Amino acid sequence: MRWRTGIPGWVLLYGLALAGLAWVLAWIDFQWQVRSGPGELYLALVALLFTAMGIWVGRRLTLGSRPPAAPFRENRKALDYLGVTDRELELLQLLAQGCSNKEIARRASISTNTVKTHLSNLYGKLEVSRRMQAVRRARDLRILP
């Protein structure tokens, strides 16, 4: 649910809930001053309310109402259009795992100069200039999961 402001509905609901809790705090403070009741009881009540609110927001943010993720399907059309070879794709996958050039060379059984050449070609095809830009671009194009 979104309003015209672009703010998700749960944010507005959370804001309203916090405003309500602030009002409850003001009311409790007034009652406490008027009656000089036991402050520990009021503090426990407020702590309980904020704990419940935190649990609700935490579950909402982590579980939310997100649809289950569909299984990843590689975008072969993008690979064909860009002209990415299978070897370059293999090196791109190792790059996405955070491997250094030496690690990529060891895993792919090629020299580090060959890795640099393949990555340079890949950067040109993806129109990027850095490793992380290449990974981000490949994920945007659904080449990598």
C-alpha positions in Angstrom: 0.0 0.0 0.0 1.5 3.4 -1.0 0.1 6.9 -0.8 0.8 9.6 -3.3 3.8 10.7 -1.4 5.7 7.5 -2.3 6.0 6.6 1.4 5.1 2.9 2.1 1.9 2.5 4.2 3.7 0.7 7.0 5.9 3.7 7.6 2.9 5.9 8.1 1.3 3.3 10.3 4.5 3.1 12.3 4.5 6.9 12.6 0.9 6.9 13.8 1.7 4.2 16.3 4.6 6.2 17.7 2.5 9.3 17.9 -0.1 7.3 19.8 2.6 6.0 22.2 3.8 9.5 22.7 0.3 10.5 23.6 0.1 7.6 26.0 3.3 8.7 27.6 2.0 12.2 28.0 -1.2 10.9 29.5 0.7 8.6 31.9 2.9 11.5 32.9 -0.1 13.6 33.6 -1.8 10.9 35.7 1.5 10.3 37.6 1.8 14.0 38.5 -1.9 14.2 39.5 -2.0 11.0 41.5 1.7 10.4 42.2 1.1 6.7 41.4 3.8 4.0 41.3 6.2 5.1 38.5 7.7 1.6 38.1 4.3 0.3 36.9 4.0 3.0 34.3 7.6 2.5 33.1 7.0 -1.3 32.8 3.8 -0.6 30.8 5.7 1.8 28.5 8.6 -0.6 28.1 6.1 -3.4 27.3 4.4 -1.3 24.7 7.7 -0.3 23.0 8.9 -3.9 23.1 5.8 -5.1 21.4 6.1 -2.3 18.8 9.7 -3.2 18.2 8.9 -6.9 17.7 6.1 -5.9 15.3 8.3 -3.6 13.2 11.2 -6.2 13.2 8.9 -8.9 12.0 7.4 -6.6 9.4 10.8 -5.6 8.1 12.3 -9.1 8.0 9.4 -11.2 7.0 7.2 -8.6 5.5 4.8 -9.3 2.7 7.4 -10.0 0.1 6.5 -12.6 -2.5 8.8 -15.7 -2.5 11.8 -15.2 -4.7 11.6 -16.9 -8.1 14.4 -19.3 -8.9 17.2 -17.5 -10.8 17.2 -17.9 -14.6 20.2 -16.7 -16.5 19.4 -14.1 -19.2 20.9 -15.8 -22.2 19.7 -13.0 -24.5 21.8 -10.5 -22.7 24.8 -12.8 -22.8 24.3 -13.3 -26.6 23.7 -9.6 -27.2 26.8 -8.5 -25.3 28.9 -11.4 -26.8 30.0 -12.7 -23.4 31.8 -16.0 -23.8 31.4 -19.0 -21.5 34.9 -18.4 -20.2 34.2 -14.8 -19.4 31.0 -15.8 -17.7 32.9 -18.3 -15.6 35.4 -15.6 -14.6 32.6 -13.2 -13.9 31.0 -15.7 -11.5 34.4 -16.0 -9.7 34.7 -12.3 -9.6 31.2 -12.1 -8.0 32.4 -14.5 -5.3 35.1 -11.9 -4.4 38.1 -13.8 -5.8 41.3 -11.9 -6.6 42.9 -12.3 -10.0 45.4 -14.8 -8.5 42.5 -16.9 -7.1 40.6 -16.7 -10.4 43.7 -17.8 -12.3 44.2 -20.7 -9.9 40.6 -21.9 -10.1 40.3 -21.5 -13.8 43.8 -23.0 -14.5 45.0 -20.0 -16.5 47.6 -17.3 -16.0 46.9 -14.0 -14.2 47.7 -12.1 -17.4 45.0 -14.2 -19.2 42.6 -13.3 -16.3 43.3 -9.6 -16.8 42.8 -9.9 -20.5 39.4 -11.7 -20.1 38.3 -9.2 -17.4 39.3 -6.3 -19.6 37.3 -7.6 -22.5 34.4 -8.2 -20.1 34.5 -4.7 -18.7 34.3 -3.4 -22.3 31.3 -5.5 -23.1 29.5 -4.5 -19.9 30.6 -0.8 -20.3 32.2 -0.6 -16.9 35.7 0.1 -15.5 35.8 -1.6 -12.2 35.2 -5.1 -10.7 32.3 -4.3 -8.5 30.6 -2.2 -11.3 30.9 -5.3 -13.6 29.2 -7.5 -10.9 26.5 -5.0 -10.3 25.9 -4.5 -14.0 25.7 -8.3 -14.5 23.2 -8.6 -11.7 21.1 -5.8 -13.2 21.1 -7.6 -16.5 20.2 -10.9 -14.7 23.4 -12.6 -15.9 24.4 -13.3 -12.3 22.1 -14.3 -9.4 
